[in-house]
Amino acid sequence: MLAKIAWDLDLTADQLFQLFNDEIEEIAGFDKKCLYRRLLTTYDWYTLLKLVPEEKIRQMLDDSVINLLFPKDLKEKYLYARSVLSG
C-alpha cells in the first residue's frame, strides 16, 4: 500500500513504513504530511478506514494535511469526514 503511493520517488516501502510509524521524521524532504496527502489522494476513504488505525486517520485529517489537497471537492470531502469522526 505504501509503495504504491511513492512510485515516483526513490523510497522503499520500509522507509515509508518507518515514517508512518513515527520512527523517522522525514526521508529526503518527504515528511509525514506528504505521506498522508498521498494516502488521501490515492486510496478511497473506506480503504483507509479499514487499513489505517484511527489515531493515524485523525492525524491525516489535520488542517495542515487537508490544506495540501486538491481539488477543492476533495478537501471538502475530508473536512466532512473529519467532522463525522469527531461527532
Residue, then its C-alpha position, 0 to 999 in steps of 0.5 A: m500500500l505504501a509503495k504504491i503511493a511513492w512510485d515516483l520517488d526513490l523510497t522503499a516501502d520500509q522507509l515509508f513504513q518507518l515514517f508512518n510509524d513515527e520512527i523517522e521524521e522525514i526521508a529526503g524532504f518527504d515528511k509525514k504530511c506528504l505521506y498522508r496527502r498521498l494516502l488521501t489522494t490515492y486510496d478511497w476513504y473506506t480503504l483507509l478506514k479499514l487499513v489505517p488505525e484511527e489515531k493515524i486517520r485523525q492525524m491525516l485529517d489535520d488542517s495542515v494535511i487537508n490544506l495540501l489537497f486538491p481539488k477543492d471537492l476533495k478537501e471538502k470531502y475530508l473536512y466532512a469526514r473529519s467532522v463525522l469522526s469527531g461527532 
